[in-house]
Structures are given as structure tokens and as C-alpha cells.
Amino acid sequence: MIQTARLTLEPLRPEHAAEMAPLLDDDDLHAFVGGRPATLGELSERYRRQSVGHSPDGEHGWLNWVVRDRASGTAVGTVQATVRRDGERLSADLAWVTATRHQGRGYASEAAAGMAAWLRRHGVPVLTAHVDPEHRASVRVAERLGLTATEIVVDGETRWTTAPPGLRDGLRRGLAAAMKRRDAVAVAALRSALAAIDNAETTDVSRAPRPGQGHAPVASTVAGLGAGEVERRQLTEVDLEDIVRRGVRERLAAAAEYQHTGHPDHAERLRREADVLTVHLGR
């Protein structure tokens, strides 16, 4: 049970379907997510599956709550978190629904904030949400949760996230420390990751102006100095994490291939490099 100033979040149970079905039987709730309202039978089956608490393969944790107004005891909506493990770190993708008749009172923001605080207390530091950019009310909820919009779009919805800041700085500090202790494996892994990030920040070189174009040269400098530099892309923290995770996956795949072809020493080095990067992702 989670309580906020005005709301109580009850862990979802199959028997909640009878109460929630009429409340959620509203086409307006599907204007952005598509589909249609569930029948009582469909909702009962959905709640039965969700109340198990995890996906059939065990890869994801399913946490769902019915949101009630504390003063009246009336159900006003639901919130949910889909939890997964990224290396040593847990993350949760959040969603919220407020019945149309109860919208405009800040219930979604309050309930989602209560859920987010509960998740953080229970060791889930990274929160994400996928929001249709046209759904202004949900965009405001994401903003109030402290999430930041990324450039990642999934099925027309923008990914918002609280991914930990400073991954690049962590890699740089790790590289300095690895060089100081002369750890060749860590140095190689961290230099490679930082180079991959630098490469990803460089846009299409065909768009760079030719030397001599653009602004007039400054006195006492070489004509066109800097005019041919390529504009840098702005990467989000999620972008940086994706780049480093890709480096981990590539190393593990190559290690498996080396192991298979009888080169265990090469395989072990690549696995150690992958471990170095994984530590930084899970910091």
C-alpha cells in the first residue's frame, strides 16, 4: 500500500476488475494509445495475469496499483511499473491512467510521484515513460516526475527518462584511474567507449562547409580556420548508455566466437573489457 497526500495506491487484485471496468469503459481513454475499452471478462483476465507480479519468462516485474481518493474511497485510475534489470541496475517503465471523470485534479501526477518514490526506496534508480507528444496532460506528468524527454521514439511515443547523469565523466575518470594503475584491459575498453561516443556525436561530414566558406577569417589566423569543422550532435544520457551497452554486447559476441574457434585468451580479454564497461553502466 502506498499513500500520498490525497490518494491510496492499492496493489492490483483480480477482483478489482468489477469496480474498474465501468470506470475505464470510455473511448476517450484510448484516444492516444489506441484500442478499445476492455470488457469485464477481458479486464478480469488482464488483472489476473498482472497480479502474478512478473512476465511469464520472469524477465520483467509487473507492479500495478489501483488509485483511490482517500477521502471518498473512490477509485480514480491505475498506475503501473514494468521493472527490468540492466546489468546490476534496475529500471522501471511507468504508466498511468486516470478516469475521465476524475481528470484535471492532479491525480495522475500525485499517484505517479508516489509510485516513483516507492520504486526509488526499493532500489530502482532509473525511471522511464513512453508518452505521446500530443498528450499534453501526460507530458506534464512526466515533467513533474523529473523525467527528461529523449530523442528515442517507440510506436509514436517519446521516451522520457531519469537515467543517471555523467556517464561520459565516469568513463573519463575511470580511464584516468586505469592509466594510473596501468590496467591495459580497462584502458582499452574505456578508450574505445569514449571514442565510440565521440564518433556518434559527429554528424554527416558531407554537411560540413569547405574551408574558406562561411565567416571571414580573423586577423592573424589561417584563412578559414575552423570553417570546415563538423557540427556535433547533442547526445542524451540514454544515447550514451546505448552506445556503451552496444560495446558490451559486441565484446561478448566476439568473445563467444573466439572461444568457439579455440582462442580462449582473446575471449577472456574481451569478457574482461565487457565487465569494465558494465560496471560503469551500473554505477
C-alpha positions in Angstrom: 0.0 0.0 0.0 1.3 3.5 -1.0 -0.2 6.6 0.4 0.1 10.2 -0.8 -1.5 13.4 0.5 -4.8 12.6 -1.2 -4.5 9.1 -2.6 -4.1 5.5 -1.7 -2.4 3.1 -4.1 -3.7 -0.5 -3.6 -1.8 -3.4 -5.1 -3.9 -4.7 -8.1 -6.0 -7.8 -7.5 -8.2 -9.7 -10.0 -11.4 -8.7 -8.1 -10.7 -5.0 -8.8 -11.9 -5.7 -12.4 -15.6 -5.4 -11.4 -15.0 -2.0 -9.9 -12.7 -0.7 -12.6 -14.5 -2.0 -15.8 -17.3 0.6 -15.7 -14.8 3.4 -14.8 -12.5 2.5 -17.7 -15.3 1.9 -20.2 -14.5 5.1 -22.0 -13.3 5.6 -25.6 -11.7 8.9 -24.7 -9.1 7.0 -22.6 -7.9 5.3 -25.9 -7.5 8.5 -28.0 -3.7 8.4 -27.8 -2.9 4.7 -27.0 -5.4 3.2 -29.5 -7.6 0.1 -29.0 -10.9 0.0 -27.2 -12.2 -0.3 -23.6 -11.9 -3.9 -22.2 -14.9 -5.9 -21.3 -15.3 -7.1 -17.8 -14.1 -10.5 -18.8 -11.1 -9.2 -20.6 -10.2 -6.9 -17.7 -10.6 -9.7 -15.2 -8.2 -11.9 -17.2 -5.7 -9.0 -17.6 -5.7 -8.3 -13.9 -5.3 -12.0 -13.2 -2.2 -12.0 -15.3 -0.8 -8.8 -14.0 -1.4 -9.6 -10.3 1.1 -12.5 -10.7 3.8 -9.8 -10.5 6.0 -10.9 -13.3 6.1 -11.7 -17.0 5.8 -15.4 -18.0 9.5 -15.6 -18.7 10.4 -13.9 -15.5 12.4 -11.2 -17.3 10.1 -8.3 -16.1 8.5 -7.5 -12.8 4.9 -6.3 -13.1 3.8 -3.8 -10.4 0.2 -2.4 -10.7 -1.9 -0.3 -8.3 -5.5 0.9 -8.2 -5.5 4.6 -7.3 -8.2 5.7 -4.8 -9.2 9.1 -3.4 -8.5 8.7 0.3 -11.4 10.9 1.4 -14.1 9.2 -0.5 -12.6 5.8 -1.2 -13.5 6.1 -4.8 -11.2 4.5 -7.4 -9.9 7.2 -9.8 -7.5 5.3 -12.0 -4.4 3.0 -12.1 -0.6 3.3 -12.2 1.9 0.6 -13.2 5.6 0.0 -13.3 7.3 -2.6 -15.5 10.7 -3.4 -13.8 13.7 -5.0 -15.6 17.3 -5.5 -14.8 20.0 -3.7 -16.8 23.2 -5.4 -15.7 23.4 -4.7 -12.0 20.9 -1.9 -12.1 17.1 -2.0 -12.0 14.9 0.3 -14.2 11.2 0.7 -14.4 8.9 1.9 -17.2 6.0 3.8 -15.8 2.4 4.3 -17.0 -0.7 5.9 -15.5 -4.4 6.2 -16.3 -7.0 8.5 -14.7 -10.7 8.0 -15.4 -12.1 10.9 -17.5 -14.5 12.0 -14.8 -11.6 12.4 -12.3 -9.1 14.2 -14.7 -7.9 17.8 -14.1 -7.3 17.4 -10.4 -3.6 16.3 -10.5 -4.4 12.7 -9.5 -2.1 11.2 -12.2 0.9 13.4 -11.2 0.4 12.6 -7.5 -0.1 8.9 -8.0 2.8 8.6 -10.3 5.0 10.6 -7.9 4.0 8.3 -5.1 4.8 5.2 -7.2 8.2 6.7 -8.3 9.2 7.5 -4.7 8.3 3.9 -3.7 10.3 2.4 -6.5 13.4 4.5 -5.6 13.1 3.4 -1.9 13.1 -0.2 -3.2 16.3 0.1 -5.2 15.0 1.2 -8.7 17.1 4.3 -9.6 16.2 4.7 -13.3 12.6 5.5 -14.3 11.3 5.8 -17.9 7.9 6.5 -19.5 6.7 6.5 -23.1 4.4 9.4 -23.8 2.6 10.5 -27.0 3.9 14.1 -27.6 0.4 15.3 -28.4 -0.9 14.1 -25.0 -0.2 17.3 -23.1 -1.6 16.0 -19.8 0.8 13.0 -19.8 3.7 15.2 -20.9 3.1 17.4 -17.8 3.0 14.3 -15.6 6.4 13.2 -17.0 7.8 16.6 -16.4 6.6 16.7 -12.8 8.3 13.3 -12.2 11.6 14.9 -13.2 11.9 12.9 -16.4 13.6 14.3 -19.4 12.4 13.7 -23.0 14.9 11.9 -25.2 15.1 11.6 -29.0 14.0 8.0 -28.8 10.5 7.3 -30.3 8.8 3.9 -29.9 5.5 3.4 -31.7 5.0 7.2 -31.9 5.7 7.7 -28.2 8.7 9.7 -26.9 10.8 8.0 -24.3 11.3 10.1 -21.1 13.9 9.1 -18.6 15.8 9.8 -15.4 18.9 7.9 -16.5 21.8 8.8 -14.2 23.8 11.7 -15.5 27.5 11.8 -16.0 28.3 8.6 -17.8 30.9 10.2 -20.0 32.6 11.8 -17.0 32.6 8.5 -15.2 34.3 6.9 -18.2 36.9 9.6 -18.3 37.6 9.3 -14.6 37.8 5.5 -15.0 40.2 5.9 -17.8 42.5 8.2 -15.8 42.5 5.8 -12.9 43.1 2.8 -15.2 46.1 4.5 -16.8 47.5 5.4 -13.4 47.4 1.7 -12.3 48.5 0.6 -15.7 45.4 -1.6 -16.3 45.7 -2.3 -20.0 42.4 -4.1 -20.3 40.4 -1.2 -18.7 42.3 1.4 -20.6 41.4 -0.3 -23.9 37.8 -0.7 -23.0 37.3 2.8 -21.7 39.2 4.5 -24.6 37.1 2.5 -27.1 33.8 3.6 -25.4 34.8 7.2 -25.3 35.9 7.0 -29.0 32.5 5.5 -29.9 30.7 8.3 -28.2 32.9 10.9 -30.0 32.1 9.2 -33.3 28.4 9.2 -32.6 28.5 12.9 -31.9 29.9 13.7 -35.3 27.2 14.4 -37.9 27.4 13.6 -41.7 30.7 15.1 -42.8 29.2 15.9 -46.2 27.3 18.7 -44.4 30.5 20.4 -43.2 31.4 23.6 -45.0 34.5 23.7 -47.1 37.5 25.7 -45.8 37.2 29.3 -46.9 33.4 29.3 -46.8 31.4 30.9 -44.0 32.8 33.7 -41.8 35.7 35.9 -42.9 39.0 34.8 -41.4 40.1 36.5 -38.2 43.2 38.6 -38.4 46.4 36.8 -37.7 44.9 33.4 -38.2 44.9 30.9 -41.1 42.2 31.7 -43.6 39.1 29.5 -42.9 40.5 28.1 -39.7 37.7 26.0 -38.1 35.3 26.7 -41.0 35.5 23.0 -42.1 34.7 21.6 -38.7 31.7 19.3 -38.5 28.8 20.3 -36.2 28.5 18.0 -33.2 25.3 16.1 -32.3 23.9 16.5 -28.8 23.6 13.1 -27.3 21.3 12.3 -24.3 22.4 10.2 -21.4 20.2 7.4 -22.8 22.1 7.7 -26.1 25.4 7.4 -24.2 24.2 4.3 -22.3 23.0 2.7 -25.5 26.4 3.2 -27.1 28.2 1.7 -24.2 25.8 -1.2 -24.0 26.3 -1.9 -27.6 30.1 -2.1 -26.9 29.4 -4.7 -24.2 27.2 -6.8 -26.5 29.8 -6.7 -29.3 32.6 -7.8 -27.0 30.6 -10.6 -25.5 29.6 -11.8 -29.0 33.2 -11.6 -30.2 34.4 -13.4 -27.1 32.0 -16.3 -27.8 33.3 -16.5 -31.3 37.0 -16.6 -30.1 36.1 -19.2 -27.5 34.4 -21.3 -30.2 37.4 -21.1 -32.5 40.0 -22.1 -29.9 41.3 -18.7 -28.7 40.4 -18.6 -25.0 42.9 -15.9 -24.2 41.3 -13.4 -26.6 37.9 -14.4 -25.4 38.8 -13.8 -21.8 40.3 -10.3 -22.5 37.1 -9.3 -24.3 34.9 -10.5 -21.5 37.1 -8.5 -19.0 36.6 -5.4 -21.2 32.8 -6.0 -21.2 32.9 -6.3 -17.4 34.7 -2.9 -17.2 32.0 -1.2 -19.2 29.2 -3.0 -17.4 30.5 -1.6 -14.1 30.2 1.9 -15.4 26.7 1.3 -16.7 25.7 0.1 -13.3 27.3 2.8 -11.2 
